[in-house]
């Protein structure tokens, strides 16, 4: 079974091909164009898009790391307050 990337590059082999895909399939069957040529024209995701996504993930992780100690402190304060209130009312 072909990978998702390979399937995306070969829309004429899908379950419901578009008109353009049907035309490509006919050209391929007639020998007007080769499979290799069609595969070479397939646009893959440029590496800089993945790099951009990785930068966003790193920025979000940095924000989480920055806020996490404060959140932990607030949780500890809340727990201490609850424990104090529970022992005070007894």
ChimeraX commands (.cxc) that place a marker at each C-alpha (Angstrom):
marker #1 position 0.00,0.00,0.00 radius 0.5
marker #1 position 1.49,3.40,-0.93 radius 0.5
marker #1 position 2.27,5.96,1.71 radius 0.5
marker #1 position 0.08,9.03,2.22 radius 0.5
marker #1 position 2.74,11.20,0.57 radius 0.5
marker #1 position 2.87,8.92,-2.47 radius 0.5
marker #1 position -0.93,8.86,-2.65 radius 0.5
marker #1 position -1.04,12.65,-2.50 radius 0.5
marker #1 position 1.38,12.76,-5.41 radius 0.5
marker #1 position -0.78,10.40,-7.48 radius 0.5
marker #1 position -4.34,11.75,-7.37 radius 0.5
marker #1 position -5.22,9.88,-10.58 radius 0.5
marker #1 position -4.97,6.62,-8.64 radius 0.5
marker #1 position -7.48,7.63,-5.98 radius 0.5
marker #1 position -11.01,6.34,-5.51 radius 0.5
marker #1 position -12.62,9.38,-7.20 radius 0.5
marker #1 position -10.10,11.08,-9.50 radius 0.5
marker #1 position -10.66,14.67,-10.62 radius 0.5
marker #1 position -10.91,15.60,-14.30 radius 0.5
marker #1 position -7.26,16.64,-14.30 radius 0.5
marker #1 position -6.32,13.36,-12.65 radius 0.5
marker #1 position -8.30,11.42,-15.25 radius 0.5
marker #1 position -6.46,13.28,-18.01 radius 0.5
marker #1 position -3.11,12.48,-16.41 radius 0.5
marker #1 position -4.10,8.82,-16.14 radius 0.5
marker #1 position -4.98,8.73,-19.84 radius 0.5
marker #1 position -1.69,10.42,-20.77 radius 0.5
marker #1 position 0.15,7.92,-18.59 radius 0.5
marker #1 position -1.68,4.97,-20.19 radius 0.5
marker #1 position -0.98,6.30,-23.70 radius 0.5
marker #1 position 2.71,6.70,-22.92 radius 0.5
marker #1 position 2.65,10.46,-23.47 radius 0.5
marker #1 position 4.07,11.00,-20.01 radius 0.5
marker #1 position 5.99,8.61,-17.76 radius 0.5
marker #1 position 5.29,7.77,-14.13 radius 0.5
marker #1 position 8.77,9.02,-13.28 radius 0.5
marker #1 position 8.02,12.43,-14.81 radius 0.5
marker #1 position 4.75,12.68,-12.91 radius 0.5
marker #1 position 6.49,11.70,-9.66 radius 0.5
marker #1 position 9.16,14.35,-10.22 radius 0.5
marker #1 position 6.53,17.06,-10.62 radius 0.5
marker #1 position 4.86,16.20,-7.33 radius 0.5
marker #1 position 5.26,19.05,-4.87 radius 0.5
marker #1 position 6.35,17.96,-1.47 radius 0.5
marker #1 position 6.17,20.08,1.65 radius 0.5
marker #1 position 9.21,22.35,1.68 radius 0.5
marker #1 position 11.54,21.81,4.60 radius 0.5
marker #1 position 11.18,25.42,5.75 radius 0.5
marker #1 position 7.47,24.78,6.46 radius 0.5
marker #1 position 8.43,22.00,8.86 radius 0.5
marker #1 position 11.15,24.21,10.32 radius 0.5
marker #1 position 8.59,26.95,10.90 radius 0.5
marker #1 position 6.29,24.48,12.65 radius 0.5
marker #1 position 9.17,23.27,14.81 radius 0.5
marker #1 position 10.00,26.89,15.76 radius 0.5
marker #1 position 6.37,27.45,16.77 radius 0.5
marker #1 position 6.42,24.30,18.89 radius 0.5
marker #1 position 9.67,25.41,20.55 radius 0.5
marker #1 position 8.18,28.86,21.28 radius 0.5
marker #1 position 5.04,27.33,22.80 radius 0.5
marker #1 position 7.14,24.92,24.89 radius 0.5
marker #1 position 9.24,27.87,26.12 radius 0.5
marker #1 position 6.04,29.68,27.16 radius 0.5
marker #1 position 4.83,26.58,28.99 radius 0.5
marker #1 position 8.20,26.20,30.73 radius 0.5
marker #1 position 8.07,29.87,31.76 radius 0.5
marker #1 position 4.56,29.68,33.23 radius 0.5
marker #1 position 4.74,26.21,34.76 radius 0.5
marker #1 position 6.65,27.22,37.96 radius 0.5
marker #1 position 4.07,29.95,38.60 radius 0.5
marker #1 position 1.23,27.48,38.09 radius 0.5
marker #1 position 2.90,25.04,40.46 radius 0.5
marker #1 position 3.31,27.79,43.05 radius 0.5
marker #1 position -0.38,28.72,42.74 radius 0.5
marker #1 position -1.38,25.08,43.12 radius 0.5
marker #1 position 0.73,24.73,46.26 radius 0.5
marker #1 position -0.71,27.95,47.69 radius 0.5
marker #1 position -4.24,26.75,46.95 radius 0.5
marker #1 position -3.58,23.35,48.57 radius 0.5
marker #1 position -2.07,25.02,51.62 radius 0.5
marker #1 position -5.04,27.36,51.86 radius 0.5
marker #1 position -7.49,24.48,51.64 radius 0.5
marker #1 position -5.60,22.51,54.29 radius 0.5
marker #1 position -5.42,25.56,56.53 radius 0.5
marker #1 position -9.15,26.26,56.14 radius 0.5
marker #1 position -10.05,22.65,56.82 radius 0.5
marker #1 position -8.00,22.51,60.02 radius 0.5
marker #1 position -9.22,25.97,61.14 radius 0.5
marker #1 position -12.91,24.96,61.05 radius 0.5
marker #1 position -12.44,21.80,63.08 radius 0.5
marker link #1:1,2 radius 0.2
marker link #1:2,3 radius 0.2
marker link #1:3,4 radius 0.2
marker link #1:4,5 radius 0.2
marker link #1:5,6 radius 0.2
marker link #1:6,7 radius 0.2
marker link #1:7,8 radius 0.2
marker link #1:8,9 radius 0.2
marker link #1:9,10 radius 0.2
marker link #1:10,11 radius 0.2
marker link #1:11,12 radius 0.2
marker link #1:12,13 radius 0.2
marker link #1:13,14 radius 0.2
marker link #1:14,15 radius 0.2
marker link #1:15,16 radius 0.2
marker link #1:16,17 radius 0.2
marker link #1:17,18 radius 0.2
marker link #1:18,19 radius 0.2
marker link #1:19,20 radius 0.2
marker link #1:20,21 radius 0.2
marker link #1:21,22 radius 0.2
marker link #1:22,23 radius 0.2
marker link #1:23,24 radius 0.2
marker link #1:24,25 radius 0.2
marker link #1:25,26 radius 0.2
marker link #1:26,27 radius 0.2
marker link #1:27,28 radius 0.2
marker link #1:28,29 radius 0.2
marker link #1:29,30 radius 0.2
marker link #1:30,31 radius 0.2
marker link #1:31,32 radius 0.2
marker link #1:32,33 radius 0.2
marker link #1:33,34 radius 0.2
marker link #1:34,35 radius 0.2
marker link #1:35,36 radius 0.2
marker link #1:36,37 radius 0.2
marker link #1:37,38 radius 0.2
marker link #1:38,39 radius 0.2
marker link #1:39,40 radius 0.2
marker link #1:40,41 radius 0.2
marker link #1:41,42 radius 0.2
marker link #1:42,43 radius 0.2
marker link #1:43,44 radius 0.2
marker link #1:44,45 radius 0.2
marker link #1:45,46 radius 0.2
marker link #1:46,47 radius 0.2
marker link #1:47,48 radius 0.2
marker link #1:48,49 radius 0.2
marker link #1:49,50 radius 0.2
marker link #1:50,51 radius 0.2
marker link #1:51,52 radius 0.2
marker link #1:52,53 radius 0.2
marker link #1:53,54 radius 0.2
marker link #1:54,55 radius 0.2
marker link #1:55,56 radius 0.2
marker link #1:56,57 radius 0.2
marker link #1:57,58 radius 0.2
marker link #1:58,59 radius 0.2
marker link #1:59,60 radius 0.2
marker link #1:60,61 radius 0.2
marker link #1:61,62 radius 0.2
marker link #1:62,63 radius 0.2
marker link #1:63,64 radius 0.2
marker link #1:64,65 radius 0.2
marker link #1:65,66 radius 0.2
marker link #1:66,67 radius 0.2
marker link #1:67,68 radius 0.2
marker link #1:68,69 radius 0.2
marker link #1:69,70 radius 0.2
marker link #1:70,71 radius 0.2
marker link #1:71,72 radius 0.2
marker link #1:72,73 radius 0.2
marker link #1:73,74 radius 0.2
marker link #1:74,75 radius 0.2
marker link #1:75,76 radius 0.2
marker link #1:76,77 radius 0.2
marker link #1:77,78 radius 0.2
marker link #1:78,79 radius 0.2
marker link #1:79,80 radius 0.2
marker link #1:80,81 radius 0.2
marker link #1:81,82 radius 0.2
marker link #1:82,83 radius 0.2
marker link #1:83,84 radius 0.2
marker link #1:84,85 radius 0.2
marker link #1:85,86 radius 0.2
marker link #1:86,87 radius 0.2
marker link #1:87,88 radius 0.2
marker link #1:88,89 radius 0.2
marker link #1:89,90 radius 0.2
view
